[in-house]
Amino acid sequence: MTRAFTASLALLLVAGLLAFDLANWAPNPYQAPAMLAFGSGSVASGGFCGALPN
């Protein structure tokens, strides 16, 4: 497989997923989840491993 074929296949897959999503659910900006929520919509909690203690 060439690089162009793989890139075309990936773009086709993303376009198909986007078309499926838009065809099945109409976007409603008033009931949309938070941007980049990736799931529950709740705010992340906890620490950051690279954070230094005070």
mmCIF entry with sequence, helices, sheets and N, C-alpha, C, O atoms, coordinates in Angstrom:
data_MODEL
# 
_entry.id   MODEL 
# 
_entity.id                         1 
_entity.type                       polymer 
_entity.pdbx_number_of_molecules   1 
# 
_entity_poly.entity_id                      1 
_entity_poly.type                           'polypeptide(L)' 
_entity_poly.nstd_linkage                   no 
_entity_poly.nstd_monomer                   no 
_entity_poly.pdbx_seq_one_letter_code       MTRAFTASLALLLVAGLLAFDLANWAPNPYQAPAMLAFGSGSVASGGFCGALPN 
_entity_poly.pdbx_seq_one_letter_code_can   MTRAFTASLALLLVAGLLAFDLANWAPNPYQAPAMLAFGSGSVASGGFCGALPN 
_entity_poly.pdbx_strand_id                 A 
# 
loop_
_entity_poly_seq.entity_id 
_entity_poly_seq.num 
_entity_poly_seq.mon_id 
_entity_poly_seq.hetero 
1 1  MET n 
1 2  THR n 
1 3  ARG n 
1 4  ALA n 
1 5  PHE n 
1 6  THR n 
1 7  ALA n 
1 8  SER n 
1 9  LEU n 
1 10 ALA n 
1 11 LEU n 
1 12 LEU n 
1 13 LEU n 
1 14 VAL n 
1 15 ALA n 
1 16 GLY n 
1 17 LEU n 
1 18 LEU n 
1 19 ALA n 
1 20 PHE n 
1 21 ASP n 
1 22 LEU n 
1 23 ALA n 
1 24 ASN n 
1 25 TRP n 
1 26 ALA n 
1 27 PRO n 
1 28 ASN n 
1 29 PRO n 
1 30 TYR n 
1 31 GLN n 
1 32 ALA n 
1 33 PRO n 
1 34 ALA n 
1 35 MET n 
1 36 LEU n 
1 37 ALA n 
1 38 PHE n 
1 39 GLY n 
1 40 SER n 
1 41 GLY n 
1 42 SER n 
1 43 VAL n 
1 44 ALA n 
1 45 SER n 
1 46 GLY n 
1 47 GLY n 
1 48 PHE n 
1 49 CYS n 
1 50 GLY n 
1 51 ALA n 
1 52 LEU n 
1 53 PRO n 
1 54 ASN n 
# 
_struct_asym.id          A 
_struct_asym.entity_id   1 
# 
_struct_conf.conf_type_id            HELX_P 
_struct_conf.id                      HELX_P1 
_struct_conf.pdbx_PDB_helix_id       AA1 
_struct_conf.beg_label_comp_id       ARG 
_struct_conf.beg_label_asym_id       A 
_struct_conf.beg_label_seq_id        3 
_struct_conf.pdbx_beg_PDB_ins_code   ? 
_struct_conf.end_label_comp_id       ASN 
_struct_conf.end_label_asym_id       A 
_struct_conf.end_label_seq_id        24 
_struct_conf.pdbx_end_PDB_ins_code   ? 
_struct_conf.beg_auth_comp_id        ARG 
_struct_conf.beg_auth_asym_id        A 
_struct_conf.beg_auth_seq_id         3 
_struct_conf.end_auth_comp_id        ASN 
_struct_conf.end_auth_asym_id        A 
_struct_conf.end_auth_seq_id         24 
_struct_conf.pdbx_PDB_helix_class    1 
_struct_conf.details                 ? 
_struct_conf.pdbx_PDB_helix_length   22 
# 
_struct_conf_type.id          HELX_P 
_struct_conf_type.criteria    ? 
_struct_conf_type.reference   ? 
# 
loop_
_atom_site.group_PDB 
_atom_site.id 
_atom_site.type_symbol 
_atom_site.label_atom_id 
_atom_site.label_alt_id 
_atom_site.label_comp_id 
_atom_site.label_asym_id 
_atom_site.label_entity_id 
_atom_site.label_seq_id 
_atom_site.pdbx_PDB_ins_code 
_atom_site.Cartn_x 
_atom_site.Cartn_y 
_atom_site.Cartn_z 
_atom_site.occupancy 
_atom_site.B_iso_or_equiv 
_atom_site.pdbx_formal_charge 
_atom_site.auth_seq_id 
_atom_site.auth_comp_id 
_atom_site.auth_asym_id 
_atom_site.auth_atom_id 
_atom_site.pdbx_PDB_model_num 
ATOM 1   N N  . MET A 1 1  ? 0.830   -1.176 0.000  1.00 0.00 ? 1  MET A N  1 
ATOM 2   C CA . MET A 1 1  ? 0.000   0.000  0.000  1.00 0.00 ? 1  MET A CA 1 
ATOM 3   C C  . MET A 1 1  ? 0.880   1.248  0.000  1.00 0.00 ? 1  MET A C  1 
ATOM 4   O O  . MET A 1 1  ? 1.885   1.336  0.705  1.00 0.00 ? 1  MET A O  1 
ATOM 5   N N  . THR A 1 2  ? 0.465   2.188  -0.806 1.00 0.00 ? 2  THR A N  1 
ATOM 6   C CA . THR A 1 2  ? 1.237   3.416  -0.880 1.00 0.00 ? 2  THR A CA 1 
ATOM 7   C C  . THR A 1 2  ? 0.727   4.429  0.144  1.00 0.00 ? 2  THR A C  1 
ATOM 8   O O  . THR A 1 2  ? -0.342  4.272  0.734  1.00 0.00 ? 2  THR A O  1 
ATOM 9   N N  . ARG A 1 3  ? 1.518   5.451  0.324  1.00 0.00 ? 3  ARG A N  1 
ATOM 10  C CA . ARG A 1 3  ? 1.150   6.498  1.270  1.00 0.00 ? 3  ARG A CA 1 
ATOM 11  C C  . ARG A 1 3  ? -0.098  7.249  0.802  1.00 0.00 ? 3  ARG A C  1 
ATOM 12  O O  . ARG A 1 3  ? -0.943  7.612  1.621  1.00 0.00 ? 3  ARG A O  1 
ATOM 13  N N  . ALA A 1 4  ? -0.221  7.484  -0.499 1.00 0.00 ? 4  ALA A N  1 
ATOM 14  C CA . ALA A 1 4  ? -1.380  8.195  -1.043 1.00 0.00 ? 4  ALA A CA 1 
ATOM 15  C C  . ALA A 1 4  ? -2.657  7.370  -0.857 1.00 0.00 ? 4  ALA A C  1 
ATOM 16  O O  . ALA A 1 4  ? -3.707  7.923  -0.533 1.00 0.00 ? 4  ALA A O  1 
ATOM 17  N N  . PHE A 1 5  ? -2.574  6.070  -1.057 1.00 0.00 ? 5  PHE A N  1 
ATOM 18  C CA . PHE A 1 5  ? -3.742  5.207  -0.867 1.00 0.00 ? 5  PHE A CA 1 
ATOM 19  C C  . PHE A 1 5  ? -4.188  5.199  0.592  1.00 0.00 ? 5  PHE A C  1 
ATOM 20  O O  . PHE A 1 5  ? -5.383  5.284  0.874  1.00 0.00 ? 5  PHE A O  1 
ATOM 21  N N  . THR A 1 6  ? -3.244  5.097  1.514  1.00 0.00 ? 6  THR A N  1 
ATOM 22  C CA . THR A 1 6  ? -3.567  5.072  2.934  1.00 0.00 ? 6  THR A CA 1 
ATOM 23  C C  . THR A 1 6  ? -4.162  6.402  3.386  1.00 0.00 ? 6  THR A C  1 
ATOM 24  O O  . THR A 1 6  ? -5.123  6.419  4.156  1.00 0.00 ? 6  THR A O  1 
ATOM 25  N N  . ALA A 1 7  ? -3.604  7.511  2.918  1.00 0.00 ? 7  ALA A N  1 
ATOM 26  C CA . ALA A 1 7  ? -4.139  8.826  3.270  1.00 0.00 ? 7  ALA A CA 1 
ATOM 27  C C  . ALA A 1 7  ? -5.538  9.013  2.700  1.00 0.00 ? 7  ALA A C  1 
ATOM 28  O O  . ALA A 1 7  ? -6.414  9.553  3.375  1.00 0.00 ? 7  ALA A O  1 
ATOM 29  N N  . SER A 1 8  ? -5.756  8.575  1.472  1.00 0.00 ? 8  SER A N  1 
ATOM 30  C CA . SER A 1 8  ? -7.081  8.676  0.861  1.00 0.00 ? 8  SER A CA 1 
ATOM 31  C C  . SER A 1 8  ? -8.088  7.830  1.613  1.00 0.00 ? 8  SER A C  1 
ATOM 32  O O  . SER A 1 8  ? -9.225  8.255  1.820  1.00 0.00 ? 8  SER A O  1 
ATOM 33  N N  . LEU A 1 9  ? -7.690  6.651  2.021  1.00 0.00 ? 9  LEU A N  1 
ATOM 34  C CA . LEU A 1 9  ? -8.579  5.773  2.773  1.00 0.00 ? 9  LEU A CA 1 
ATOM 35  C C  . LEU A 1 9  ? -8.932  6.385  4.129  1.00 0.00 ? 9  LEU A C  1 
ATOM 36  O O  . LEU A 1 9  ? -10.081 6.300  4.563  1.00 0.00 ? 9  LEU A O  1 
ATOM 37  N N  . ALA A 1 10 ? -7.971  6.993  4.792  1.00 0.00 ? 10 ALA A N  1 
ATOM 38  C CA . ALA A 1 10 ? -8.221  7.629  6.081  1.00 0.00 ? 10 ALA A CA 1 
ATOM 39  C C  . ALA A 1 10 ? -9.163  8.820  5.934  1.00 0.00 ? 10 ALA A C  1 
ATOM 40  O O  . ALA A 1 10 ? -10.080 8.978  6.740  1.00 0.00 ? 10 ALA A O  1 
ATOM 41  N N  . LEU A 1 11 ? -8.955  9.655  4.928  1.00 0.00 ? 11 LEU A N  1 
ATOM 42  C CA . LEU A 1 11 ? -9.831  10.794 4.699  1.00 0.00 ? 11 LEU A CA 1 
ATOM 43  C C  . LEU A 1 11 ? -11.234 10.352 4.325  1.00 0.00 ? 11 LEU A C  1 
ATOM 44  O O  . LEU A 1 11 ? -12.211 10.981 4.733  1.00 0.00 ? 11 LEU A O  1 
ATOM 45  N N  . LEU A 1 12 ? -11.347 9.282  3.555  1.00 0.00 ? 12 LEU A N  1 
ATOM 46  C CA . LEU A 1 12 ? -12.655 8.740  3.196  1.00 0.00 ? 12 LEU A CA 1 
ATOM 47  C C  . LEU A 1 12 ? -13.378 8.213  4.426  1.00 0.00 ? 12 LEU A C  1 
ATOM 48  O O  . LEU A 1 12 ? -14.589 8.391  4.557  1.00 0.00 ? 12 LEU A O  1 
ATOM 49  N N  . LEU A 1 13 ? -12.657 7.574  5.318  1.00 0.00 ? 13 LEU A N  1 
ATOM 50  C CA . LEU A 1 13 ? -13.249 7.073  6.558  1.00 0.00 ? 13 LEU A CA 1 
ATOM 51  C C  . LEU A 1 13 ? -13.744 8.222  7.438  1.00 0.00 ? 13 LEU A C  1 
ATOM 52  O O  . LEU A 1 13 ? -14.842 8.144  7.990  1.00 0.00 ? 13 LEU A O  1 
ATOM 53  N N  . VAL A 1 14 ? -12.961 9.273  7.573  1.00 0.00 ? 14 VAL A N  1 
ATOM 54  C CA . VAL A 1 14 ? -13.365 10.429 8.378  1.00 0.00 ? 14 VAL A CA 1 
ATOM 55  C C  . VAL A 1 14 ? -14.575 11.116 7.742  1.00 0.00 ? 14 VAL A C  1 
ATOM 56  O O  . VAL A 1 14 ? -15.503 11.506 8.451  1.00 0.00 ? 14 VAL A O  1 
ATOM 57  N N  . ALA A 1 15 ? -14.575 11.269 6.424  1.00 0.00 ? 15 ALA A N  1 
ATOM 58  C CA . ALA A 1 15 ? -15.709 11.888 5.735  1.00 0.00 ? 15 ALA A CA 1 
ATOM 59  C C  . ALA A 1 15 ? -16.968 11.038 5.887  1.00 0.00 ? 15 ALA A C  1 
ATOM 60  O O  . ALA A 1 15 ? -18.061 11.574 6.071  1.00 0.00 ? 15 ALA A O  1 
ATOM 61  N N  . GLY A 1 16 ? -16.821 9.726  5.811  1.00 0.00 ? 16 GLY A N  1 
ATOM 62  C CA . GLY A 1 16 ? -17.963 8.841  5.996  1.00 0.00 ? 16 GLY A CA 1 
ATOM 63  C C  . GLY A 1 16 ? -18.523 8.916  7.401  1.00 0.00 ? 16 GLY A C  1 
ATOM 64  O O  . GLY A 1 16 ? -19.741 8.928  7.580  1.00 0.00 ? 16 GLY A O  1 
ATOM 65  N N  . LEU A 1 17 ? -17.661 8.967  8.396  1.00 0.00 ? 17 LEU A N  1 
ATOM 66  C CA . LEU A 1 17 ? -18.105 9.090  9.782  1.00 0.00 ? 17 LEU A CA 1 
ATOM 67  C C  . LEU A 1 17 ? -18.814 10.421 10.006 1.00 0.00 ? 17 LEU A C  1 
ATOM 68  O O  . LEU A 1 17 ? -19.836 10.465 10.691 1.00 0.00 ? 17 LEU A O  1 
ATOM 69  N N  . LEU A 1 18 ? -18.294 11.492 9.445  1.00 0.00 ? 18 LEU A N  1 
ATOM 70  C CA . LEU A 1 18 ? -18.917 12.802 9.567  1.00 0.00 ? 18 LEU A CA 1 
ATOM 71  C C  . LEU A 1 18 ? -20.276 12.821 8.874  1.00 0.00 ? 18 LEU A C  1 
ATOM 72  O O  . LEU A 1 18 ? -21.235 13.368 9.419  1.00 0.00 ? 18 LEU A O  1 
ATOM 73  N N  . ALA A 1 19 ? -20.374 12.233 7.686  1.00 0.00 ? 19 ALA A N  1 
ATOM 74  C CA . ALA A 1 19 ? -21.653 12.176 6.969  1.00 0.00 ? 19 ALA A CA 1 
ATOM 75  C C  . ALA A 1 19 ? -22.670 11.343 7.741  1.00 0.00 ? 19 ALA A C  1 
ATOM 76  O O  . ALA A 1 19 ? -23.840 11.717 7.810  1.00 0.00 ? 19 ALA A O  1 
ATOM 77  N N  . PHE A 1 20 ? -22.250 10.228 8.320  1.00 0.00 ? 20 PHE A N  1 
ATOM 78  C CA . PHE A 1 20 ? -23.142 9.392  9.122  1.00 0.00 ? 20 PHE A CA 1 
ATOM 79  C C  . PHE A 1 20 ? -23.653 10.155 10.337 1.00 0.00 ? 20 PHE A C  1 
ATOM 80  O O  . PHE A 1 20 ? -24.836 10.084 10.670 1.00 0.00 ? 20 PHE A O  1 
ATOM 81  N N  . ASP A 1 21 ? -22.761 10.883 10.993 1.00 0.00 ? 21 ASP A N  1 
ATOM 82  C CA . ASP A 1 21 ? -23.135 11.632 12.184 1.00 0.00 ? 21 ASP A CA 1 
ATOM 83  C C  . ASP A 1 21 ? -24.131 12.741 11.844 1.00 0.00 ? 21 ASP A C  1 
ATOM 84  O O  . ASP A 1 21 ? -25.130 12.912 12.542 1.00 0.00 ? 21 ASP A O  1 
ATOM 85  N N  . LEU A 1 22 ? -23.868 13.482 10.793 1.00 0.00 ? 22 LEU A N  1 
ATOM 86  C CA . LEU A 1 22 ? -24.759 14.575 10.417 1.00 0.00 ? 22 LEU A CA 1 
ATOM 87  C C  . LEU A 1 22 ? -26.096 14.077 9.883  1.00 0.00 ? 22 LEU A C  1 
ATOM 88  O O  . LEU A 1 22 ? -27.109 14.762 10.024 1.00 0.00 ? 22 LEU A O  1 
ATOM 89  N N  . ALA A 1 23 ? -26.113 12.900 9.276  1.00 0.00 ? 23 ALA A N  1 
ATOM 90  C CA . ALA A 1 23 ? -27.357 12.359 8.729  1.00 0.00 ? 23 ALA A CA 1 
ATOM 91  C C  . ALA A 1 23 ? -28.271 11.824 9.832  1.00 0.00 ? 23 ALA A C  1 
ATOM 92  O O  . ALA A 1 23 ? -29.491 11.832 9.668  1.00 0.00 ? 23 ALA A O  1 
ATOM 93  N N  . ASN A 1 24 ? -27.719 11.369 10.932 1.00 0.00 ? 24 ASN A N  1 
ATOM 94  C CA . ASN A 1 24 ? -28.525 10.745 11.979 1.00 0.00 ? 24 ASN A CA 1 
ATOM 95  C C  . ASN A 1 24 ? -28.914 11.689 13.111 1.00 0.00 ? 24 ASN A C  1 
ATOM 96  O O  . ASN A 1 24 ? -29.953 11.493 13.742 1.00 0.00 ? 24 ASN A O  1 
ATOM 97  N N  . TRP A 1 25 ? -28.119 12.687 13.376 1.00 0.00 ? 25 TRP A N  1 
ATOM 98  C CA . TRP A 1 25 ? -28.406 13.605 14.477 1.00 0.00 ? 25 TRP A CA 1 
ATOM 99  C C  . TRP A 1 25 ? -28.191 15.024 14.001 1.00 0.00 ? 25 TRP A C  1 
ATOM 100 O O  . TRP A 1 25 ? -27.099 15.391 13.567 1.00 0.00 ? 25 TRP A O  1 
ATOM 101 N N  . ALA A 1 26 ? -29.260 15.827 14.087 1.00 0.00 ? 26 ALA A N  1 
ATOM 102 C CA . ALA A 1 26 ? -29.138 17.232 13.692 1.00 0.00 ? 26 ALA A CA 1 
ATOM 103 C C  . ALA A 1 26 ? -28.380 17.994 14.776 1.00 0.00 ? 26 ALA A C  1 
ATOM 104 O O  . ALA A 1 26 ? -28.666 17.819 15.961 1.00 0.00 ? 26 ALA A O  1 
ATOM 105 N N  . PRO A 1 27 ? -27.422 18.832 14.394 1.00 0.00 ? 27 PRO A N  1 
ATOM 106 C CA . PRO A 1 27 ? -26.673 19.584 15.400 1.00 0.00 ? 27 PRO A CA 1 
ATOM 107 C C  . PRO A 1 27 ? -27.572 20.617 16.081 1.00 0.00 ? 27 PRO A C  1 
ATOM 108 O O  . PRO A 1 27 ? -28.336 21.317 15.416 1.00 0.00 ? 27 PRO A O  1 
ATOM 109 N N  . ASN A 1 28 ? -27.478 20.706 17.393 1.00 0.00 ? 28 ASN A N  1 
ATOM 110 C CA . ASN A 1 28 ? -28.232 21.677 18.180 1.00 0.00 ? 28 ASN A CA 1 
ATOM 111 C C  . ASN A 1 28 ? -27.237 22.380 19.093 1.00 0.00 ? 28 ASN A C  1 
ATOM 112 O O  . ASN A 1 28 ? -26.785 21.793 20.076 1.00 0.00 ? 28 ASN A O  1 
ATOM 113 N N  . PRO A 1 29 ? -26.887 23.631 18.786 1.00 0.00 ? 29 PRO A N  1 
ATOM 114 C CA . PRO A 1 29 ? -25.859 24.305 19.585 1.00 0.00 ? 29 PRO A CA 1 
ATOM 115 C C  . PRO A 1 29 ? -26.272 24.562 21.028 1.00 0.00 ? 29 PRO A C  1 
ATOM 116 O O  . PRO A 1 29 ? -25.413 24.793 21.879 1.00 0.00 ? 29 PRO A O  1 
ATOM 117 N N  . TYR A 1 30 ? -27.582 24.526 21.326 1.00 0.00 ? 30 TYR A N  1 
ATOM 118 C CA . TYR A 1 30 ? -28.035 24.790 22.683 1.00 0.00 ? 30 TYR A CA 1 
ATOM 119 C C  . TYR A 1 30 ? -27.955 23.563 23.579 1.00 0.00 ? 30 TYR A C  1 
ATOM 120 O O  . TYR A 1 30 ? -27.983 23.694 24.803 1.00 0.00 ? 30 TYR A O  1 
ATOM 121 N N  . GLN A 1 31 ? -27.855 22.373 22.996 1.00 0.00 ? 31 GLN A N  1 
ATOM 122 C CA . GLN A 1 31 ? -27.750 21.152 23.778 1.00 0.00 ? 31 GLN A CA 1 
ATOM 123 C C  . GLN A 1 31 ? -26.446 20.412 23.494 1.00 0.00 ? 31 GLN A C  1 
ATOM 124 O O  . GLN A 1 31 ? -26.320 19.229 23.809 1.00 0.00 ? 31 GLN A O  1 
ATOM 125 N N  . ALA A 1 32 ? -25.498 21.092 22.911 1.00 0.00 ? 32 ALA A N  1 
ATOM 126 C CA . ALA A 1 32 ? -24.226 20.472 22.559 1.00 0.00 ? 32 ALA A CA 1 
ATOM 127 C C  . ALA A 1 32 ? -23.377 20.265 23.807 1.00 0.00 ? 32 ALA A C  1 
ATOM 128 O O  . ALA A 1 32 ? -23.427 21.076 24.732 1.00 0.00 ? 32 ALA A O  1 
ATOM 129 N N  . PRO A 1 33 ? -22.596 19.181 23.842 1.00 0.00 ? 33 PRO A N  1 
ATOM 130 C CA . PRO A 1 33 ? -21.686 18.990 24.974 1.00 0.00 ? 33 PRO A CA 1 
ATOM 131 C C  . PRO A 1 33 ? -20.526 19.984 24.904 1.00 0.00 ? 33 PRO A C  1 
ATOM 132 O O  . PRO A 1 33 ? -20.327 20.651 23.889 1.00 0.00 ? 33 PRO A O  1 
ATOM 133 N N  . ALA A 1 34 ? -19.792 20.068 25.960 1.00 0.00 ? 34 ALA A N  1 
ATOM 134 C CA . ALA A 1 34 ? -18.631 20.950 25.980 1.00 0.00 ? 34 ALA A CA 1 
ATOM 135 C C  . ALA A 1 34 ? -17.625 20.510 24.920 1.00 0.00 ? 34 ALA A C  1 
ATOM 136 O O  . ALA A 1 34 ? -17.466 19.317 24.660 1.00 0.00 ? 34 ALA A O  1 
ATOM 137 N N  . MET A 1 35 ? -16.954 21.473 24.317 1.00 0.00 ? 35 MET A N  1 
ATOM 138 C CA . MET A 1 35 ? -15.978 21.149 23.300 1.00 0.00 ? 35 MET A CA 1 
ATOM 139 C C  . MET A 1 35 ? -14.846 20.319 23.912 1.00 0.00 ? 35 MET A C  1 
ATOM 140 O O  . MET A 1 35 ? -14.332 20.665 24.975 1.00 0.00 ? 35 MET A O  1 
ATOM 141 N N  . LEU A 1 36 ? -14.469 19.261 23.269 1.00 0.00 ? 36 LEU A N  1 
ATOM 142 C CA . LEU A 1 36 ? -13.430 18.333 23.698 1.00 0.00 ? 36 LEU A CA 1 
ATOM 143 C C  . LEU A 1 36 ? -13.790 17.615 24.998 1.00 0.00 ? 36 LEU A C  1 
ATOM 144 O O  . LEU A 1 36 ? -12.908 17.318 25.804 1.00 0.00 ? 36 LEU A O  1 
ATOM 145 N N  . ALA A 1 37 ? -15.071 17.337 25.208 1.00 0.00 ? 37 ALA A N  1 
ATOM 146 C CA . ALA A 1 37 ? -15.486 16.636 26.420 1.00 0.00 ? 37 ALA A CA 1 
ATOM 147 C C  . ALA A 1 37 ? -15.165 15.153 26.327 1.00 0.00 ? 37 ALA A C  1 
ATOM 148 O O  . ALA A 1 37 ? -14.812 14.535 27.331 1.00 0.00 ? 37 ALA A O  1 
ATOM 149 N N  . PHE A 1 38 ? -15.281 14.575 25.147 1.00 0.00 ? 38 PHE A N  1 
ATOM 150 C CA . PHE A 1 38 ? -14.995 13.167 24.906 1.00 0.00 ? 38 PHE A CA 1 
ATOM 151 C C  . PHE A 1 38 ? -15.721 12.230 25.867 1.00 0.00 ? 38 PHE A C  1 
ATOM 152 O O  . PHE A 1 38 ? -15.117 11.297 26.397 1.00 0.00 ? 38 PHE A O  1 
ATOM 153 N N  . GLY A 1 39 ? -16.989 12.468 26.090 1.00 0.00 ? 39 GLY A N  1 
ATOM 154 C CA . GLY A 1 39 ? -17.718 11.525 26.913 1.00 0.00 ? 39 GLY A CA 1 
ATOM 155 C C  . GLY A 1 39 ? -18.733 12.147 27.825 1.00 0.00 ? 39 GLY A C  1 
ATOM 156 O O  . GLY A 1 39 ? -19.751 12.665 27.366 1.00 0.00 ? 39 GLY A O  1 
ATOM 157 N N  . SER A 1 40 ? -18.476 12.107 29.103 1.00 0.00 ? 40 SER A N  1 
ATOM 158 C CA . SER A 1 40 ? -19.490 12.443 30.094 1.00 0.00 ? 40 SER A CA 1 
ATOM 159 C C  . SER A 1 40 ? -19.800 13.927 30.179 1.00 0.00 ? 40 SER A C  1 
ATOM 160 O O  . SER A 1 40 ? -20.903 14.289 30.589 1.00 0.00 ? 40 SER A O  1 
ATOM 161 N N  . GLY A 1 41 ? -18.900 14.775 29.818 1.00 0.00 ? 41 GLY A N  1 
ATOM 162 C CA . GLY A 1 41 ? -19.123 16.202 29.935 1.00 0.00 ? 41 GLY A CA 1 
ATOM 163 C C  . GLY A 1 41 ? -18.729 16.759 31.288 1.00 0.00 ? 41 GLY A C  1 
ATOM 164 O O  . GLY A 1 41 ? -18.772 17.972 31.499 1.00 0.00 ? 41 GLY A O  1 
ATOM 165 N N  . SER A 1 42 ? -18.346 15.885 32.207 1.00 0.00 ? 42 SER A N  1 
ATOM 166 C CA . SER A 1 42 ? -17.925 16.376 33.517 1.00 0.00 ? 42 SER A CA 1 
ATOM 167 C C  . SER A 1 42 ? -16.491 16.885 33.442 1.00 0.00 ? 42 SER A C  1 
ATOM 168 O O  . SER A 1 42 ? -15.692 16.445 32.616 1.00 0.00 ? 42 SER A O  1 
ATOM 169 N N  . VAL A 1 43 ? -16.203 17.800 34.309 1.00 0.00 ? 43 VAL A N  1 
ATOM 170 C CA . VAL A 1 43 ? -14.876 18.396 34.338 1.00 0.00 ? 43 VAL A CA 1 
ATOM 171 C C  . VAL A 1 43 ? -13.878 17.392 34.906 1.00 0.00 ? 43 VAL A C  1 
ATOM 172 O O  . VAL A 1 43 ? -14.181 16.676 35.860 1.00 0.00 ? 43 VAL A O  1 
ATOM 173 N N  . ALA A 1 44 ? -12.712 17.347 34.326 1.00 0.00 ? 44 ALA A N  1 
ATOM 174 C CA . ALA A 1 44 ? -11.676 16.445 34.811 1.00 0.00 ? 44 ALA A CA 1 
ATOM 175 C C  . ALA A 1 44 ? -11.194 16.882 36.184 1.00 0.00 ? 44 ALA A C  1 
ATOM 176 O O  . ALA A 1 44 ? -11.107 18.075 36.474 1.00 0.00 ? 44 ALA A O  1 
ATOM 177 N N  . SER A 1 45 ? -10.886 15.914 37.016 1.00 0.00 ? 45 SER A N  1 
ATOM 178 C CA . SER A 1 45 ? -10.363 16.233 38.338 1.00 0.00 ? 45 SER A CA 1 
ATOM 179 C C  . SER A 1 45 ? -9.131  15.380 38.589 1.00 0.00 ? 45 SER A C  1 
ATOM 180 O O  . SER A 1 45 ? -8.888  14.400 37.884 1.00 0.00 ? 45 SER A O  1 
ATOM 181 N N  . GLY A 1 46 ? -8.375  15.751 39.574 1.00 0.00 ? 46 GLY A N  1 
ATOM 182 C CA . GLY A 1 46 ? -7.184  14.987 39.901 1.00 0.00 ? 46 GLY A CA 1 
ATOM 183 C C  . GLY A 1 46 ? -5.931  15.792 39.637 1.00 0.00 ? 46 GLY A C  1 
ATOM 184 O O  . GLY A 1 46 ? -5.990  16.978 39.309 1.00 0.00 ? 46 GLY A O  1 
ATOM 185 N N  . GLY A 1 47 ? -4.830  15.152 39.779 1.00 0.00 ? 47 GLY A N  1 
ATOM 186 C CA . GLY A 1 47 ? -3.559  15.841 39.641 1.00 0.00 ? 47 GLY A CA 1 
ATOM 187 C C  . GLY A 1 47 ? -2.918  15.632 38.289 1.00 0.00 ? 47 GLY A C  1 
ATOM 188 O O  . GLY A 1 47 ? -3.407  14.875 37.451 1.00 0.00 ? 47 GLY A O  1 
ATOM 189 N N  . PHE A 1 48 ? -1.835  16.307 38.104 1.00 0.00 ? 48 PHE A N  1 
ATOM 190 C CA . PHE A 1 48 ? -1.029  16.185 36.905 1.00 0.00 ? 48 PHE A CA 1 
ATOM 191 C C  . PHE A 1 48 ? 0.326   15.624 37.324 1.00 0.00 ? 48 PHE A C  1 
ATOM 192 O O  . PHE A 1 48 ? 0.991   16.167 38.206 1.00 0.00 ? 48 PHE A O  1 
ATOM 193 N N  . CYS A 1 49 ? 0.712   14.560 36.698 1.00 0.00 ? 49 CYS A N  1 
ATOM 194 C CA . CYS A 1 49 ? 1.923   13.831 37.132 1.00 0.00 ? 49 CYS A CA 1 
ATOM 195 C C  . CYS A 1 49 ? 3.182   14.708 37.089 1.00 0.00 ? 49 CYS A C  1 
ATOM 196 O O  . CYS A 1 49 ? 4.120   14.486 37.855 1.00 0.00 ? 49 CYS A O  1 
ATOM 197 N N  . GLY A 1 50 ? 3.202   15.688 36.207 1.00 0.00 ? 50 GLY A N  1 
ATOM 198 C CA . GLY A 1 50 ? 4.402   16.514 36.092 1.00 0.00 ? 50 GLY A CA 1 
ATOM 199 C C  . GLY A 1 50 ? 4.379   17.719 37.012 1.00 0.00 ? 50 GLY A C  1 
ATOM 200 O O  . GLY A 1 50 ? 5.344   18.482 37.045 1.00 0.00 ? 50 GLY A O  1 
ATOM 201 N N  . ALA A 1 51 ? 3.302   17.911 37.761 1.00 0.00 ? 51 ALA A N  1 
ATOM 202 C CA . ALA A 1 51 ? 3.202   19.076 38.637 1.00 0.00 ? 51 ALA A CA 1 
ATOM 203 C C  . ALA A 1 51 ? 4.079   18.891 39.876 1.00 0.00 ? 51 ALA A C  1 
ATOM 204 O O  . ALA A 1 51 ? 4.090   17.830 40.499 1.00 0.00 ? 51 ALA A O  1 
ATOM 205 N N  . LEU A 1 52 ? 4.790   19.920 40.203 1.00 0.00 ? 52 LEU A N  1 
ATOM 206 C CA . LEU A 1 52 ? 5.647   19.847 41.391 1.00 0.00 ? 52 LEU A CA 1 
ATOM 207 C C  . LEU A 1 52 ? 4.837   20.161 42.645 1.00 0.00 ? 52 LEU A C  1 
ATOM 208 O O  . LEU A 1 52 ? 3.903   20.961 42.583 1.00 0.00 ? 52 LEU A O  1 
ATOM 209 N N  . PRO A 1 53 ? 5.172   19.555 43.771 1.00 0.00 ? 53 PRO A N  1 
ATOM 210 C CA . PRO A 1 53 ? 4.444   19.862 45.001 1.00 0.00 ? 53 PRO A CA 1 
ATOM 211 C C  . PRO A 1 53 ? 4.768   21.275 45.473 1.00 0.00 ? 53 PRO A C  1 
ATOM 212 O O  . PRO A 1 53 ? 5.831   21.812 45.161 1.00 0.00 ? 53 PRO A O  1 
ATOM 213 N N  . ASN A 1 54 ? 3.860   21.866 46.216 1.00 0.00 ? 54 ASN A N  1 
ATOM 214 C CA . ASN A 1 54 ? 4.061   23.240 46.723 1.00 0.00 ? 54 ASN A CA 1 
ATOM 215 C C  . ASN A 1 54 ? 5.023   23.259 47.856 1.00 0.00 ? 54 ASN A C  1 
ATOM 216 O O  . ASN A 1 54 ? 5.311   24.323 48.403 1.00 0.00 ? 54 ASN A O  1 
# 
